[in-house]
Amino acid sequence: MVLDRGDDVRFTRAALASHDPAAGRVVVHPTVASLASTGRYLWRDILHALGGTATRPRAPRAPREEQERAVHAALQAVPACQLTVLRAHRIGSGLWADLVHLHRTTHANLVLVHHAELPDDLAHLLRHCDHRIIDTFAGMEKLHPPAAASANS
């Protein structure tokens, strides 16, 4: 987890610049509607970021459970990857728990970028799962190298 207490735009830019699905780095900048809803749009956003259309449900209006199953199937079909979700401070604790479950049941190394102080309910959830917190921009850059740099590595 990346903790960006000051909502520094450099954290978001670094993550977005690292998006390279072919190299196993997928970055999701969630649709605003997904952050306040039941998560249906977040799952669609993850599918879109993965770049797979074959596993996508019929339409963006597909039920949340169908979209979530499609994300699980897509992530189980690929080798290990780093899945970064931005704006995680806007996601409710239930959806956080679903994302932790996604990490535990797929090959995805989940990075949630939380652009605020941690609320008590999230701190409680984190006490019950394996995680590390990165809270510096230098750490963010190390975790999210630019996509162009990865092509030369």
C-alpha angles and dihedrals in degrees: 000000000000115000111203100178094176097047089238110190090217089072091057093044092050092051094046091048090055095056105126114143092184088060092046097256114121122178123194121199099189125228107253091237090059093060096063099031133072091283099264092128093045091059090048090049091052091050090049092050090050087057095224117135097169092069096043118115118246096276144341086270092064113125116273092245092054091050092047091051089051091053091050091049093047093050094045089053095057132065118256114308140175111244113194120191115195126205090032091155087074094055119095122240092253091059090045088056090050090052091049087052089050089055092049095049102041140043091261121122098210121216115185115192109210111193098197143036115304114260118224095253092054093045087053092051091049091053087065100051138056108261146135128214124225112192105168131081090231089057090048091052092050091051093045111039114181114273092238091058091054092056090060096045 
